[in-house]
């Protein structure tokens, strides 16, 4: 499956109590997953999700956690 952009990373910061999630836009799925991997130490506690351009779920928090658990370079 090829996913072209935009792709969004959505997460809820653990601190601050904000009701609205944060959202960051990426050109494609690979760029979004690279960002998740680079920031996993923090994001793993903030319910990250990856969405397509229509804001349809592409990767849930559980799926991202499984991806990071499989990746020997990702930090716990």
Secondary structure as the mmCIF struct_conf table of DSSP 4:
data_model
#
loop_
_struct_conf.conf_type_id
_struct_conf.id
_struct_conf.beg_label_comp_id
_struct_conf.beg_label_asym_id
_struct_conf.beg_label_seq_id
_struct_conf.end_label_comp_id
_struct_conf.end_label_asym_id
_struct_conf.end_label_seq_id
STRN STRN1 UNK A 4 UNK A 11
BEND BEND1 UNK A 14 UNK A 16
BEND BEND2 UNK A 19 UNK A 20
HELX_LH_PP_P HELX_LH_PP_P1 UNK A 21 UNK A 21
STRN STRN2 UNK A 22 UNK A 28
HELX_RH_AL_P HELX_RH_AL_P1 UNK A 29 UNK A 38
TURN_TY1_P TURN_TY1_P1 UNK A 39 UNK A 39
HELX_RH_AL_P HELX_RH_AL_P2 UNK A 40 UNK A 43
TURN_TY1_P TURN_TY1_P2 UNK A 44 UNK A 47
STRN STRN3 UNK A 49 UNK A 51
TURN_TY1_P TURN_TY1_P3 UNK A 53 UNK A 54
STRN STRN4 UNK A 57 UNK A 59
HELX_RH_AL_P HELX_RH_AL_P3 UNK A 61 UNK A 70
TURN_TY1_P TURN_TY1_P4 UNK A 72 UNK A 73
BEND BEND3 UNK A 74 UNK A 74
#
